[in-house]
Amino acid sequence: MAMTIGLCTLEFHLPNSRNLKQKRRFLNSLRTKICTRYNVALAEVDCQDLWQRAVLGIVSISNDRQVLDSTFQKILREAEGRTDAILITFNMEFL
């Protein structure tokens, strides 16, 4: 059986964040929505000490790469639609 692991990274600028508490509020909201809707794992993977920057790693596994690609495209659309953050970069990798 062949499995595909998908890794998606999102980098955000949080222009309205004035402290780590506000950043954490944004991250918790986003994590809850994405993990619940798409059954993926999400973690902050870089810039943990910066108030206005967040880099998130999202992973999922499937036996069908197209399913992962579709899921990540939906997550991308949701990330782009955020009004409280600006998506700077988006990257997908498959193993």
SEFI-428649 format. One record per residue: chain; z, x, y negated of N, C-alpha, C in turn. Coordinates in steps of 0.05 Angstrom, whole numbers. Each point is the difference from the previous one (the first is absolute). Layout:
<rs>
+-------+--------+--------+---------+--------+---------+----------+--------+--------+---------+
! chain !   n_up ! n_east ! n_north !  ca_up ! ca_east ! ca_north !   c_up ! c_east ! c_north !
+-------+--------+--------+---------+--------+---------+----------+--------+--------+---------+
!     A !      Z !      X !       Y !      Z !       X !        Y !      Z !      X !       Y !
...
+-------+--------+--------+---------+--------+---------+----------+--------+--------+---------+
</rs>
This chain:
<rs>
+-------+--------+--------+---------+--------+---------+----------+--------+--------+---------+
! chain !   n_up ! n_east ! n_north !  ca_up ! ca_east ! ca_north !   c_up ! c_east ! c_north !
+-------+--------+--------+---------+--------+---------+----------+--------+--------+---------+
!     A !      0 !     17 !      23 !      0 !     -17 !      -23 !      0 !     18 !     -25 !
!     A !    -18 !     -5 !     -18 !     -2 !      15 !      -25 !     15 !    -14 !     -22 !
!     A !     15 !     16 !     -15 !     15 !     -10 !      -22 !     -9 !     14 !     -25 !
!     A !      2 !    -14 !     -22 !     -6 !      12 !      -26 !     24 !     -3 !     -18 !
!     A !      8 !     21 !     -13 !     22 !       0 !      -19 !    -12 !      2 !     -28 !
!     A !      7 !    -19 !     -16 !    -10 !       0 !      -28 !     22 !      8 !     -19 !
!     A !     -7 !     17 !     -19 !     18 !       9 !      -21 !    -13 !     -6 !     -27 !
!     A !     15 !    -14 !     -17 !    -10 !      -7 !      -26 !     20 !     11 !     -21 !
!     A !    -10 !     13 !     -20 !     18 !       9 !      -22 !     -8 !    -13 !     -26 !
!     A !     20 !     -9 !     -15 !     -3 !     -13 !      -25 !     16 !     16 !     -21 !
!     A !    -12 !      6 !     -23 !     15 !      12 !      -21 !     -1 !    -18 !     -24 !
!     A !     24 !     -6 !     -11 !      3 !     -18 !      -22 !     11 !     14 !     -25 !
!     A !     -8 !    -10 !     -23 !     13 !       6 !      -25 !     15 !    -25 !      -8 !
!     A !     25 !      3 !      -7 !     17 !     -23 !       -7 !      7 !      3 !     -30 !
!     A !    -17 !    -10 !     -18 !      4 !       4 !      -28 !     25 !    -13 !     -12 !
!     A !      9 !    -21 !      12 !     24 !     -14 !      -11 !     26 !      9 !      12 !
!     A !     -1 !     19 !      19 !     25 !       9 !       13 !     14 !     20 !     -18 !
!     A !     25 !     -6 !      -6 !     16 !      18 !      -18 !     21 !     15 !      15 !
!     A !      4 !     -6 !      26 !     20 !      15 !       16 !     -6 !     -5 !      29 !
!     A !     15 !     14 !      17 !     -5 !      -2 !       29 !      7 !    -28 !      11 !
!     A !     18 !    -14 !     -13 !      7 !     -27 !        9 !    -23 !    -18 !      -3 !
!     A !    -15 !      1 !     -23 !    -23 !     -16 !       -3 !    -23 !      7 !      19 !
!     A !     -3 !     26 !       5 !    -19 !       9 !       20 !      7 !    -11 !      28 !
!     A !     25 !      1 !       7 !      9 !      -9 !       26 !     -5 !    -31 !       3 !
!     A !      4 !    -14 !     -22 !     -5 !     -29 !        0 !    -30 !     -6 !       7 !
!     A !    -18 !     15 !     -14 !    -28 !      -3 !        6 !     -7 !      7 !      29 !
!     A !     11 !     23 !      10 !     -6 !       8 !       27 !     11 !    -20 !      21 !
!     A !     24 !    -10 !      -4 !     11 !     -19 !       19 !    -17 !    -26 !       1 !
!     A !     -9 !     -9 !     -24 !    -16 !     -24 !       -1 !    -27 !      4 !      15 !
!     A !    -13 !     23 !      -6 !    -25 !       6 !       13 !      3 !      4 !      30 !
!     A !     21 !     14 !       8 !      5 !       5 !       29 !      4 !    -26 !      15 !
!     A !     15 !    -18 !     -11 !      5 !     -26 !       13 !    -25 !    -16 !       3 !
!     A !    -16 !     -1 !     -21 !    -25 !     -16 !        2 !    -20 !     13 !      20 !
!     A !     -5 !     25 !      -2 !    -20 !      13 !       17 !      9 !      1 !      29 !
!     A !     25 !      8 !       5 !      9 !       2 !       28 !      1 !    -27 !      14 !
!     A !      8 !    -21 !     -15 !      1 !     -26 !       11 !    -27 !    -12 !       6 !
!     A !    -19 !      3 !     -19 !    -26 !     -11 !        3 !    -18 !     14 !      21 !
!     A !      3 !     26 !       1 !    -20 !      16 !       15 !     12 !     15 !      24 !
!     A !     26 !     -3 !       5 !     13 !      12 !       23 !     -6 !     30 !       2 !
!     A !      6 !     15 !     -22 !     -4 !      28 !       -2 !     26 !     14 !      -7 !
!     A !      1 !     26 !       3 !     24 !      15 !       -9 !     -7 !     13 !     -27 !
!     A !     19 !      1 !     -18 !     -5 !      10 !      -27 !     24 !     17 !      -8 !
!     A !     -6 !     23 !     -13 !     21 !      18 !      -10 !    -10 !     13 !     -25 !
!     A !     19 !      6 !     -18 !     -6 !      17 !      -23 !     -1 !     29 !      10 !
!     A !    -23 !     13 !      -4 !     -4 !      27 !       12 !     -1 !     23 !     -21 !
!     A !      0 !     -7 !     -25 !     -1 !      22 !      -20 !      9 !    -12 !     -27 !
!     A !      7 !     18 !     -18 !      8 !      -8 !      -28 !     26 !    -17 !      -1 !
!     A !     18 !      5 !      19 !     24 !     -16 !        1 !     17 !      3 !     -24 !
!     A !     -1 !     22 !     -14 !     17 !       5 !      -23 !    -13 !     -7 !     -26 !
!     A !    -24 !    -10 !       0 !    -14 !      -8 !      -25 !      2 !    -30 !      -4 !
!     A !      6 !     -8 !     -24 !      4 !     -28 !       -6 !    -26 !    -16 !      -1 !
!     A !    -21 !     12 !      -9 !    -25 !     -15 !       -5 !    -22 !      6 !      20 !
!     A !      6 !     13 !      21 !    -20 !       7 !       20 !     11 !     -6 !      28 !
!     A !    -17 !    -11 !      17 !      8 !      -6 !       28 !    -24 !      5 !      18 !
!     A !      5 !     14 !      22 !    -20 !       5 !       20 !     11 !    -12 !      26 !
!     A !    -16 !    -19 !      11 !      9 !     -14 !       24 !    -19 !      7 !      23 !
!     A !     12 !      2 !      24 !    -15 !       4 !       24 !      3 !    -26 !      17 !
!     A !    -22 !     -9 !      10 !      0 !     -25 !       17 !    -14 !      7 !      26 !
!     A !     13 !     -6 !      22 !    -12 !       5 !       26 !     -1 !    -25 !      17 !
!     A !    -20 !      0 !      18 !     -3 !     -21 !       19 !    -16 !     10 !      24 !
!     A !      2 !    -13 !      22 !    -14 !       8 !       24 !    -14 !    -24 !      13 !
!     A !    -23 !      5 !      11 !    -16 !     -21 !       12 !    -19 !     12 !      20 !
!     A !    -11 !    -17 !      17 !    -21 !       9 !       19 !    -27 !     -3 !     -13 !
!     A !     -1 !    -10 !     -25 !    -25 !      -5 !      -13 !      1 !     10 !     -29 !
!     A !    -16 !     20 !      -6 !      0 !      13 !      -26 !     -8 !    -20 !     -22 !
!     A !    -18 !    -19 !       6 !     -8 !     -20 !      -20 !     23 !    -18 !      -9 !
!     A !     18 !     -5 !      19 !     24 !     -16 !       -7 !     17 !     15 !     -21 !
!     A !      4 !     26 !       5 !     15 !      17 !      -19 !    -14 !      2 !     -27 !
!     A !    -26 !      4 !       1 !    -15 !       2 !      -25 !      2 !    -26 !     -16 !
!     A !     -2 !    -23 !      13 !      2 !     -25 !      -13 !     28 !     -4 !     -12 !
!     A !     20 !      7 !      15 !     28 !      -2 !      -10 !      4 !     17 !     -24 !
!     A !     -9 !     25 !       0 !      3 !      18 !      -22 !    -15 !    -10 !     -25 !
!     A !    -24 !    -12 !       5 !    -15 !     -11 !      -23 !     15 !    -23 !     -13 !
!     A !     13 !    -16 !      16 !     16 !     -22 !      -11 !     23 !     11 !     -16 !
!     A !     13 !     21 !      10 !     22 !      12 !      -14 !    -10 !     12 !     -26 !
!     A !    -23 !     13 !       0 !    -12 !      11 !      -24 !     -4 !    -22 !     -21 !
!     A !    -11 !    -23 !       8 !     -4 !     -22 !      -19 !     26 !    -10 !     -12 !
!     A !     20 !     -1 !      17 !     26 !      -9 !      -10 !     12 !     21 !     -19 !
!     A !     -3 !     25 !       6 !     11 !      22 !      -17 !    -15 !      0 !     -27 !
!     A !    -26 !     -4 !       0 !    -16 !      -1 !      -24 !      8 !    -24 !     -18 !
!     A !      9 !    -21 !      12 !      7 !     -24 !      -14 !     27 !      0 !     -13 !
!     A !     16 !     21 !       5 !     27 !       1 !      -12 !     -2 !      2 !     -30 !
!     A !     16 !    -15 !     -14 !      0 !       1 !      -29 !     22 !     19 !     -10 !
!     A !     19 !      8 !      17 !     22 !      17 !       -8 !     -5 !     29 !       7 !
!     A !    -24 !      7 !      10 !     -6 !      28 !        8 !    -30 !      4 !      -1 !
!     A !     -7 !     25 !      -4 !    -29 !       8 !        0 !     -5 !     17 !      25 !
!     A !    -18 !     -9 !      16 !     -8 !      16 !       24 !    -17 !     23 !      -9 !
!     A !      9 !     25 !       6 !    -14 !      24 !       -8 !    -19 !      9 !      22 !
!     A !     11 !      2 !      24 !    -17 !       9 !       23 !      6 !    -17 !      24 !
!     A !    -20 !     -1 !      17 !      2 !     -14 !       26 !    -16 !     17 !      20 !
!     A !     12 !      5 !      23 !    -13 !      16 !       20 !      6 !    -12 !      28 !
!     A !    -20 !      1 !      18 !      4 !      -9 !       27 !     -8 !     22 !      19 !
!     A !     15 !      4 !      22 !     -7 !      18 !       21 !      5 !    -13 !      27 !
!     A !    -16 !      8 !      19 !      3 !     -11 !       27 !      2 !     23 !      20 !
!     A !     18 !     -2 !      18 !      4 !      20 !       21 !     -7 !    -12 !      27 !
+-------+--------+--------+---------+--------+---------+----------+--------+--------+---------+
</rs>
